[in-house]
Amino acid sequence: MRKTMTVIIVFLAFALAPLVQAGAKGLYVRDWITISVRTAPYETSKIIGLANTNDYLESLEEQEEWTKVRTPEGKEGWVQNRYLTKQTPKALLIDQLNEKVKSLTENNQVLREENKQLQKDNRERTYKMSALTKDVENVKTDYDNLKTASAEYLDLKKGYEELQREFKAHSEKMGVLEKENSRLKTSERIIFTLVGGGFIILGLVIGVLLQIVRSRPKKAGYKF
């Protein structure tokens, strides 16, 4: 891991150095020194501040050995040219690269966290999809069962309607038979009444005839 980071730092150093140098304005303090900023371009002039390596000094006026600059703190003074350079200091490049690497590392960590979250979300979605698939299968099974039950219900309904029609026909037939039976019973009762009446009348006639015969005068010599 460290070897990889070192390779990345070296690569970024070579890649970014021309860009930094091309965009640089003003002057930098040379590597690993601290210089004095004076009120005038003389070594005996009063020191009004200090400038360190990596400090970017805005160039205001240039002379053969001295340059008037403005420090990052806003102070204006003179520094010797031999301590200045237009090249970006290596220490500053390294600091910039370290910041870049730190930023990339943080971004990588964020991406890892996002990847973990995405994996978690993907697992949850997979679980939900699996549950949804099971629900769909259950619904499909219920639908198939419902179709089967519906077909059976239709068959039962058809059979029931057929039985109703047969029952109605039988009921109508029974009604006709009951009427016929009632008519026959009535006829039988009439016949029995007529026959019974006939026998009664016949009995009465015979009785009357017998009475008539008995009431006639008897002739001598005859006995009954």
C-alpha positions as a Markdown table, in Angstrom:
| # | Residue | x | y | z |
|---|---|---|---|---|
| 1 | Met | 0.0 | 0.0 | 0.0 |
| 2 | Arg | 2.8 | 2.5 | 0.9 |
| 3 | Lys | 4.7 | 1.6 | -2.2 |
| 4 | Thr | 1.6 | 2.3 | -4.3 |
| 5 | Met | 1.1 | 5.7 | -2.5 |
| 6 | Thr | 4.8 | 6.6 | -3.2 |
| 7 | Val | 4.4 | 5.8 | -6.9 |
| 8 | Ile | 1.2 | 7.9 | -7.0 |
| 9 | Ile | 3.0 | 10.9 | -5.2 |
| 10 | Val | 6.0 | 10.7 | -7.6 |
| 11 | Phe | 3.6 | 10.5 | -10.6 |
| 12 | Leu | 1.6 | 13.5 | -9.4 |
| 13 | Ala | 4.7 | 15.5 | -8.7 |
| 14 | Phe | 5.9 | 15.2 | -12.3 |
| 15 | Ala | 2.5 | 15.7 | -13.6 |
| 16 | Leu | 1.6 | 18.7 | -11.6 |
| 17 | Ala | 5.0 | 20.5 | -11.5 |
| 18 | Pro | 4.7 | 22.0 | -15.0 |
| 19 | Leu | 1.2 | 23.1 | -14.4 |
| 20 | Val | 2.1 | 24.8 | -11.1 |
| 21 | Gln | 5.1 | 26.4 | -12.6 |
| 22 | Ala | 3.1 | 27.6 | -15.7 |
| 23 | Gly | 0.4 | 29.2 | -13.5 |
| 24 | Ala | 2.9 | 30.7 | -10.9 |
| 25 | Lys | 3.1 | 34.4 | -10.6 |
| 26 | Gly | 5.6 | 36.2 | -8.5 |
| 27 | Leu | 8.4 | 34.5 | -6.6 |
| 28 | Tyr | 8.9 | 31.8 | -4.0 |
| 29 | Val | 11.5 | 31.6 | -1.2 |
| 30 | Arg | 14.0 | 28.9 | -2.0 |
| 31 | Asp | 13.9 | 25.5 | -0.2 |
| 32 | Trp | 14.6 | 25.1 | 3.5 |
| 33 | Ile | 15.5 | 28.7 | 4.4 |
| 34 | Thr | 14.0 | 31.8 | 6.1 |
| 35 | Ile | 14.9 | 35.2 | 4.7 |
| 36 | Ser | 14.5 | 38.8 | 6.0 |
| 37 | Val | 12.2 | 41.3 | 4.5 |
| 38 | Arg | 13.8 | 44.8 | 4.8 |
| 39 | Thr | 12.6 | 48.4 | 4.4 |
| 40 | Ala | 15.2 | 49.2 | 1.7 |
| 41 | Pro | 17.4 | 47.2 | -0.7 |
| 42 | Tyr | 20.4 | 47.1 | 1.7 |
| 43 | Glu | 21.6 | 44.5 | 4.0 |
| 44 | Thr | 21.8 | 47.1 | 6.8 |
| 45 | Ser | 18.2 | 48.2 | 6.4 |
| 46 | Lys | 15.7 | 47.5 | 9.1 |
| 47 | Ile | 14.0 | 44.1 | 9.1 |
| 48 | Ile | 10.2 | 44.4 | 9.0 |
| 49 | Gly | 9.4 | 40.7 | 8.6 |
| 50 | Leu | 10.4 | 37.2 | 7.6 |
| 51 | Ala | 9.6 | 35.0 | 4.7 |
| 52 | Asn | 9.9 | 31.2 | 4.8 |
| 53 | Thr | 10.2 | 28.4 | 2.3 |
| 54 | Asn | 6.9 | 27.9 | 0.4 |
| 55 | Asp | 5.9 | 31.6 | 0.9 |
| 56 | Tyr | 4.6 | 33.1 | -2.3 |
| 57 | Leu | 5.9 | 36.7 | -2.6 |
| 58 | Glu | 4.2 | 39.1 | -5.0 |
| 59 | Ser | 6.8 | 40.9 | -7.1 |
| 60 | Leu | 6.4 | 44.7 | -7.0 |
| 61 | Glu | 9.7 | 46.0 | -8.3 |
| 62 | Glu | 12.9 | 44.3 | -9.4 |
| 63 | Gln | 16.5 | 45.4 | -9.2 |
| 64 | Glu | 19.8 | 43.7 | -10.0 |
| 65 | Glu | 20.3 | 42.1 | -6.6 |
| 66 | Trp | 17.0 | 43.0 | -4.8 |
| 67 | Thr | 13.3 | 42.7 | -5.4 |
| 68 | Lys | 10.5 | 44.6 | -3.7 |
| 69 | Val | 7.8 | 42.1 | -2.7 |
| 70 | Arg | 4.5 | 41.8 | -0.8 |
| 71 | Thr | 4.4 | 39.0 | 1.7 |
| 72 | Pro | 1.4 | 36.8 | 2.3 |
| 73 | Glu | 0.8 | 38.9 | 5.5 |
| 74 | Gly | 0.5 | 42.0 | 3.3 |
| 75 | Lys | 3.8 | 43.5 | 4.3 |
| 76 | Glu | 5.9 | 45.2 | 1.6 |
| 77 | Gly | 9.7 | 45.2 | 1.7 |
| 78 | Trp | 12.9 | 44.2 | -0.1 |
| 79 | Val | 14.5 | 40.7 | -0.3 |
| 80 | Gln | 17.7 | 39.5 | -2.0 |
| 81 | Asn | 17.2 | 37.9 | -5.4 |
| 82 | Arg | 19.6 | 35.0 | -4.6 |
| 83 | Tyr | 17.0 | 33.7 | -2.1 |
| 84 | Leu | 14.2 | 33.8 | -4.5 |
| 85 | Thr | 13.1 | 31.4 | -7.3 |
| 86 | Lys | 10.4 | 31.3 | -9.9 |
| 87 | Gln | 10.3 | 27.5 | -9.5 |
| 88 | Thr | 7.7 | 26.0 | -7.1 |
| 89 | Pro | 9.7 | 24.7 | -4.1 |
| 90 | Lys | 9.9 | 21.0 | -3.7 |
| 91 | Ala | 8.6 | 21.2 | -0.2 |
| 92 | Leu | 5.5 | 23.1 | -1.4 |
| 93 | Leu | 5.0 | 20.5 | -4.2 |
| 94 | Ile | 5.2 | 17.7 | -1.6 |
| 95 | Asp | 2.8 | 19.5 | 0.6 |
| 96 | Gln | 0.4 | 20.0 | -2.3 |
| 97 | Leu | 0.8 | 16.4 | -3.3 |
| 98 | Asn | 0.2 | 15.3 | 0.3 |
| 99 | Glu | -2.9 | 17.4 | 0.4 |
| 100 | Lys | -3.9 | 15.8 | -2.9 |
| 101 | Val | -3.2 | 12.3 | -1.7 |
| 102 | Lys | -5.1 | 13.1 | 1.5 |
| 103 | Ser | -8.0 | 14.4 | -0.5 |
| 104 | Leu | -7.9 | 11.3 | -2.7 |
| 105 | Thr | -7.7 | 9.0 | 0.3 |
| 106 | Glu | -10.7 | 10.7 | 1.9 |
| 107 | Asn | -12.5 | 10.5 | -1.4 |
| 108 | Asn | -11.6 | 6.8 | -1.6 |
| 109 | Gln | -12.9 | 6.3 | 1.9 |
| 110 | Val | -16.1 | 8.0 | 1.0 |
| 111 | Leu | -16.4 | 5.9 | -2.1 |
| 112 | Arg | -15.7 | 2.8 | 0.0 |
| 113 | Glu | -18.5 | 3.8 | 2.4 |
| 114 | Glu | -20.8 | 4.5 | -0.5 |
| 115 | Asn | -19.9 | 1.2 | -2.0 |
| 116 | Lys | -20.7 | -0.5 | 1.3 |
| 117 | Gln | -24.0 | 1.3 | 1.4 |
| 118 | Leu | -24.7 | 0.4 | -2.2 |
| 119 | Gln | -23.9 | -3.3 | -1.5 |
| 120 | Lys | -26.2 | -3.1 | 1.6 |
| 121 | Asp | -28.9 | -1.5 | -0.5 |
| 122 | Asn | -28.4 | -4.1 | -3.2 |
| 123 | Arg | -28.7 | -6.9 | -0.7 |
| 124 | Glu | -31.9 | -5.3 | 0.6 |
| 125 | Arg | -33.2 | -4.9 | -2.9 |
| 126 | Thr | -32.3 | -8.5 | -3.6 |
| 127 | Tyr | -34.1 | -9.7 | -0.5 |
| 128 | Lys | -37.1 | -7.6 | -1.3 |
| 129 | Met | -37.0 | -8.8 | -4.9 |
| 130 | Ser | -36.9 | -12.4 | -3.6 |
| 131 | Ala | -39.8 | -11.7 | -1.3 |
| 132 | Leu | -41.7 | -10.0 | -4.1 |
| 133 | Thr | -41.0 | -13.0 | -6.4 |
| 134 | Lys | -42.4 | -15.3 | -3.7 |
| 135 | Asp | -45.5 | -13.0 | -3.4 |
| 136 | Val | -46.0 | -13.1 | -7.1 |
| 137 | Glu | -45.7 | -16.9 | -7.2 |
| 138 | Asn | -48.2 | -17.1 | -4.3 |
| 139 | Val | -50.5 | -14.7 | -6.1 |
| 140 | Lys | -50.1 | -16.8 | -9.3 |
| 141 | Thr | -50.8 | -20.0 | -7.3 |
| 142 | Asp | -53.9 | -18.3 | -5.7 |
| 143 | Tyr | -55.0 | -17.2 | -9.2 |
| 144 | Asp | -54.6 | -20.7 | -10.6 |
| 145 | Asn | -56.5 | -22.1 | -7.6 |
| 146 | Leu | -59.2 | -19.4 | -8.1 |
| 147 | Lys | -59.5 | -20.3 | -11.8 |
| 148 | Thr | -59.8 | -24.0 | -10.9 |
| 149 | Ala | -62.4 | -23.2 | -8.1 |
| 150 | Ser | -64.2 | -20.9 | -10.6 |
| 151 | Ala | -64.4 | -23.7 | -13.1 |
| 152 | Glu | -65.6 | -26.1 | -10.5 |
| 153 | Tyr | -68.1 | -23.5 | -9.3 |
| 154 | Leu | -69.4 | -23.0 | -12.9 |
| 155 | Asp | -69.7 | -26.8 | -13.2 |
| 156 | Leu | -71.6 | -27.0 | -9.9 |
| 157 | Lys | -73.8 | -24.1 | -10.9 |
| 158 | Lys | -74.5 | -25.7 | -14.2 |
| 159 | Gly | -75.4 | -29.0 | -12.4 |
| 160 | Tyr | -77.5 | -27.1 | -9.9 |
| 161 | Glu | -79.4 | -25.3 | -12.6 |
| 162 | Glu | -79.9 | -28.7 | -14.3 |
| 163 | Leu | -81.2 | -30.2 | -11.1 |
| 164 | Gln | -83.5 | -27.2 | -10.7 |
| 165 | Arg | -84.9 | -27.7 | -14.1 |
| 166 | Glu | -85.4 | -31.4 | -13.5 |
| 167 | Phe | -87.0 | -30.7 | -10.1 |
| 168 | Lys | -89.3 | -28.1 | -11.7 |
| 169 | Ala | -90.3 | -30.7 | -14.4 |
| 170 | His | -90.8 | -33.3 | -11.7 |
| 171 | Ser | -92.9 | -30.9 | -9.7 |
| 172 | Glu | -95.0 | -30.0 | -12.6 |
| 173 | Lys | -95.4 | -33.7 | -13.4 |
| 174 | Met | -96.3 | -34.4 | -9.8 |
| 175 | Gly | -98.9 | -31.6 | -9.9 |
| 176 | Val | -100.4 | -33.2 | -13.0 |
| 177 | Leu | -100.4 | -36.6 | -11.3 |
| 178 | Glu | -101.9 | -35.3 | -8.1 |
| 179 | Lys | -104.7 | -33.6 | -10.1 |
| 180 | Glu | -105.2 | -36.9 | -12.0 |
| 181 | Asn | -105.2 | -38.9 | -8.8 |
| 182 | Ser | -107.7 | -36.4 | -7.2 |
| 183 | Arg | -109.9 | -36.7 | -10.3 |
| 184 | Leu | -109.7 | -40.5 | -10.1 |
| 185 | Lys | -110.5 | -40.5 | -6.4 |
| 186 | Thr | -113.5 | -38.3 | -7.1 |
| 187 | Ser | -114.6 | -40.7 | -9.9 |
| 188 | Glu | -114.2 | -43.7 | -7.6 |
| 189 | Arg | -116.2 | -42.0 | -4.8 |
| 190 | Ile | -118.9 | -41.2 | -7.3 |
| 191 | Ile | -118.9 | -44.8 | -8.6 |
| 192 | Phe | -118.9 | -46.2 | -5.1 |
| 193 | Thr | -121.7 | -43.8 | -4.3 |
| 194 | Leu | -123.7 | -44.8 | -7.4 |
| 195 | Val | -123.0 | -48.5 | -6.8 |
| 196 | Gly | -123.9 | -48.2 | -3.1 |
| 197 | Gly | -127.0 | -46.2 | -4.0 |
| 198 | Gly | -127.9 | -48.8 | -6.6 |
| 199 | Phe | -127.6 | -51.6 | -4.1 |
| 200 | Ile | -129.7 | -49.6 | -1.7 |
| 201 | Ile | -132.4 | -48.9 | -4.3 |
| 202 | Leu | -132.2 | -52.6 | -5.4 |
| 203 | Gly | -132.7 | -53.6 | -1.8 |
| 204 | Leu | -135.6 | -51.3 | -1.4 |
| 205 | Val | -137.2 | -52.6 | -4.6 |
| 206 | Ile | -136.7 | -56.2 | -3.5 |
| 207 | Gly | -138.1 | -55.3 | -0.1 |
| 208 | Val | -141.1 | -53.7 | -1.6 |
| 209 | Leu | -141.7 | -56.6 | -3.9 |
| 210 | Leu | -141.5 | -59.0 | -1.0 |
| 211 | Gln | -143.9 | -56.9 | 1.0 |
| 212 | Ile | -146.2 | -56.9 | -1.9 |
| 213 | Val | -146.0 | -60.7 | -2.2 |
| 214 | Arg | -146.6 | -61.2 | 1.5 |
| 215 | Ser | -149.5 | -58.9 | 1.6 |
| 216 | Arg | -151.5 | -60.9 | -1.1 |
| 217 | Pro | -154.4 | -63.2 | 0.1 |
| 218 | Lys | -153.4 | -66.8 | 0.5 |
| 219 | Lys | -155.3 | -69.4 | -1.4 |
| 220 | Ala | -156.3 | -72.6 | 0.2 |
| 221 | Gly | -154.2 | -75.5 | -0.2 |
| 222 | Tyr | -151.0 | -73.4 | -0.5 |
| 223 | Lys | -148.7 | -72.8 | 2.3 |
| 224 | Phe | -145.6 | -70.8 | 2.3 |
